[in-house]
Amino acid sequence: MELTINIEYDQVLKLARQLPYKYKKKLTQEIEKDLKAESEENTDGSTKYQSGSEDLNELQQFLLQGPLMSDEQFDSFKKLRKDFNRWLEK
């Protein structure tokens, strides 16, 4: 038999705060162990936040994997923008 319960983060946090000290300590150790294992498993190139605990959302992944301008392309872009702005001022 399997039971699935959807609990919001705030509810989990509230429940954890109600635990006695020794269980809070044990929970903290278990979570730290899980985080360490996840950070060691993260060798597949997927990106994590600096805290290592949350995956980047889809938009952040898209932006990080997008194309980059070279320095020459950026200089060309700045020149074109400057020329375009001069043309608009006429």
C-alpha positions in Angstrom: 0.0 0.0 0.0 1.3 3.5 -0.9 0.0 6.8 0.4 1.0 10.1 -1.2 0.4 13.4 0.6 0.9 16.8 -1.0 2.3 19.1 1.7 3.5 22.6 1.1 7.0 23.6 2.1 5.7 26.0 4.8 3.7 23.1 6.3 6.8 20.8 6.4 8.8 23.6 8.0 6.2 24.2 10.6 6.1 20.5 11.4 9.9 20.3 11.6 10.0 23.2 14.0 7.6 21.3 16.4 10.0 18.4 16.7 12.0 17.9 19.9 15.6 18.9 19.8 17.1 15.4 19.3 14.8 14.8 16.3 15.6 18.2 14.8 19.3 17.3 15.1 18.7 13.9 13.4 16.6 15.5 10.7 19.4 18.1 10.0 22.0 15.4 9.8 19.9 13.4 7.3 19.2 16.4 5.2 22.9 17.4 5.1 23.8 13.8 4.1 21.3 13.9 1.3 22.6 17.3 0.1 26.1 16.0 0.1 25.1 12.9 -1.9 23.2 15.1 -4.4 26.2 17.4 -4.9 28.5 14.5 -5.5 26.0 13.0 -8.0 25.8 16.3 -9.8 28.7 15.4 -12.2 26.5 15.2 -15.2 26.9 18.9 -16.0 23.5 20.0 -14.7 23.6 23.4 -13.0 22.7 24.0 -9.4 22.4 27.1 -7.4 25.4 28.0 -5.2 23.7 26.5 -2.2 23.5 23.2 -4.2 19.9 22.5 -3.0 17.7 23.8 -5.8 17.6 23.1 -9.6 17.6 26.0 -11.9 14.2 26.7 -13.4 13.5 26.2 -17.1 14.0 29.9 -18.0 17.4 30.0 -16.2 18.5 26.8 -17.9 17.5 28.3 -21.3 19.3 31.5 -20.7 22.5 29.8 -19.5 22.6 27.5 -22.5 22.0 30.3 -25.0 24.5 31.6 -27.5 27.1 34.1 -26.4 28.6 37.1 -28.3 32.3 37.2 -28.8 34.1 40.5 -28.0 34.3 41.3 -31.7 30.5 40.7 -32.1 29.8 42.9 -29.1 31.9 45.7 -30.4 30.1 45.5 -33.7 26.8 45.5 -31.9 27.7 48.7 -30.0 28.9 50.4 -33.2 25.6 49.5 -35.0 23.6 50.7 -32.0 25.5 54.0 -31.9 24.9 54.4 -35.7 21.2 53.6 -35.4 20.8 56.1 -32.6 22.5 58.8 -34.7 20.1 57.9 -37.5 17.1 58.2 -35.2 18.2 61.7 -34.0 18.2 63.1 -37.6 
